[in-house]
Structure formats: C-alpha cells, structure tokens
Amino acid sequence: MSVDPTKEQLAALKNYPKDKPLSIVNIVRFRDKTPDGQEEGKEAYKRYIVKSMPFVQAVGGQLIWRGKPTTVIVGDDSRKPDVIFIVQYPSVDSFFQMIKNPEYQAITKDRTIALEIGDLIACEV
C-alpha cells in the first residue's frame, strides 16, 4: 500500500477550482517500526510534522481540525487510523507550491517511512 501520491492522483487535483480553498483530510496509521527498524513510525511522523508545518504555513495553510479515532461504527475496524486531521490551503495552487518545493520534498521521506496508512483526500470547501 502506497502512502505517497501517484502522478495520476496529483494530475487529477489540477482540475480543482482555482478560486476555492482546498481542504485535505489526512487519514494516518503509523507503522509499528520504520522499515530500518530503528524507531517507531509515530516518532518518524512526529519529526515530519514538526519539519513540514513551516512549509504549510509559508503558503498560507493551516491545521483546522485534528482527532484521534476511538471507535469504528461502520467500516473495517482493522483499518482504524491512529489520527485524522484536516489541513486547509488558500488554493490548490498554494498546495502545489508547497509540494514542489525541493526543501519540502527532502523531508517527505520521514512521512513515507512512518506510515502504514497515509491517505490524503482533497475536499472542496
């Protein structure tokens, strides 16, 4: 299971309305251990979040909601995430500006090694 977007997924996002804010729902479940076995996925993801927030804020993005799932009422309990959060960007262009930044790209390895599930769902506001 991939935790990184494909070129096709990012290309589909280019059809998002340019004049509307973009909210991205993050559905996250940590690996018990990173692939090298050196640390817990939660710790690697915490490092990614600390490093990534300045990039989010630099393009006008902000965390608007965060929650820890407690009970699956309908659905597959075996896929229950550890955390769900929403980050809102002023526009799809601001999101692309962030993810194309080479300095941001350099820190995404921490996200990749940390996650078993790293779903991102773009939502129109």
C-alpha positions as CSV (number, residue, x, y, z in Angstrom):
1,M,0.0,0.0,0.0
2,S,1.4,3.4,-1.0
3,V,1.5,6.4,1.2
4,D,2.8,8.7,-1.5
5,P,0.6,10.2,-4.2
6,T,0.9,9.0,-7.8
7,K,1.5,11.3,-10.7
8,E,-2.1,10.5,-11.8
9,Q,-3.6,11.4,-8.4
10,L,-1.8,14.7,-8.4
11,A,-2.8,15.4,-12.0
12,A,-6.4,14.9,-11.1
13,L,-6.1,17.5,-8.5
14,K,-5.2,20.1,-11.1
15,N,-8.9,20.1,-12.1
16,Y,-9.7,21.5,-8.6
17,P,-11.3,25.0,-8.8
18,K,-8.6,27.6,-8.6
19,D,-10.7,30.2,-6.7
20,K,-11.6,27.9,-3.7
21,P,-9.8,26.9,-0.6
22,L,-8.6,23.3,-0.6
23,S,-9.1,21.1,2.5
24,I,-7.1,17.9,2.7
25,V,-8.3,15.2,5.0
26,N,-5.3,13.1,6.3
27,I,-6.1,9.6,7.5
28,V,-3.0,8.2,9.2
29,R,-1.9,5.0,10.8
30,F,1.7,4.6,12.0
31,R,3.9,1.6,11.3
32,D,5.0,-0.2,14.5
33,K,8.6,0.3,13.3
34,T,10.2,2.1,10.4
35,P,11.5,-0.1,7.6
36,D,15.0,0.0,9.1
37,G,13.7,-1.0,12.5
38,Q,15.4,2.0,14.2
39,E,12.4,3.8,15.5
40,E,8.6,3.8,15.9
41,G,6.6,5.1,13.0
42,K,4.9,7.6,15.3
43,E,8.3,9.2,16.1
44,A,9.3,9.5,12.5
45,Y,5.9,11.0,11.7
46,K,6.2,13.5,14.6
47,R,9.5,14.6,13.1
48,Y,7.9,15.0,9.7
49,I,5.0,17.2,11.2
50,V,7.5,19.4,13.0
51,K,9.5,19.9,9.8
52,S,6.5,20.3,7.5
53,M,4.4,22.9,9.4
54,P,6.6,25.8,8.4
55,F,6.1,24.9,4.8
56,V,2.3,24.6,5.3
57,Q,2.3,28.0,7.0
58,A,4.5,29.6,4.4
59,V,1.9,29.0,1.7
60,G,-1.0,30.2,3.9
61,G,-2.1,26.7,5.0
62,Q,-3.3,25.8,8.5
63,L,-4.4,22.9,10.6
64,I,-8.1,23.3,11.1
65,W,-9.1,20.1,12.9
66,R,-7.4,17.0,14.5
67,G,-8.9,14.0,16.2
68,K,-8.0,10.5,17.4
69,P,-10.4,7.9,16.2
70,T,-11.8,5.9,19.1
71,T,-14.5,3.6,17.6
72,V,-15.3,2.4,14.1
73,I,-19.1,2.5,13.9
74,V,-19.4,1.4,10.3
75,G,-16.5,0.1,8.3
76,D,-13.4,-2.1,8.7
77,D,-12.1,-1.9,12.3
78,S,-8.8,-3.4,11.2
79,R,-8.0,-0.3,9.2
80,K,-8.8,2.1,12.0
81,P,-6.3,5.1,11.8
82,D,-4.3,6.5,14.7
83,V,-5.2,10.1,13.8
84,I,-7.3,12.1,11.3
85,F,-6.7,15.7,10.6
86,I,-7.6,18.4,8.1
87,V,-5.2,21.0,6.7
88,Q,-6.7,23.8,4.7
89,Y,-4.8,25.7,2.0
90,P,-5.9,29.0,0.4
91,S,-5.9,27.3,-3.0
92,V,-4.9,24.3,-4.9
93,D,-2.0,26.4,-6.3
94,S,-0.7,27.0,-2.8
95,F,-0.7,23.3,-2.1
96,F,1.2,22.6,-5.3
97,Q,3.7,25.4,-4.5
98,M,4.4,23.7,-1.2
99,I,4.8,20.1,-2.5
100,K,7.0,21.2,-5.4
101,N,9.4,23.0,-3.0
102,P,12.7,20.9,-3.0
103,E,13.2,21.6,0.7
104,Y,9.8,20.2,1.5
105,Q,10.4,17.2,-0.8
106,A,13.5,16.4,1.2
107,I,11.6,15.9,4.4
108,T,8.8,13.7,3.0
109,K,10.9,10.6,3.5
110,D,10.0,10.8,7.2
111,R,6.3,10.6,6.3
112,T,6.9,7.7,3.9
113,I,8.9,5.6,6.4
114,A,6.5,6.4,9.3
115,L,3.1,5.3,7.8
116,E,1.2,2.1,7.1
117,I,-1.8,4.2,6.0
118,G,-1.3,7.8,4.8
119,D,-4.5,8.6,2.8
120,L,-5.0,12.1,1.7
121,I,-8.4,13.2,0.4
122,A,-8.9,16.5,-1.2
123,C,-12.2,18.2,-0.3
124,E,-13.8,21.3,-1.9
125,V,-14.8,23.8,0.7
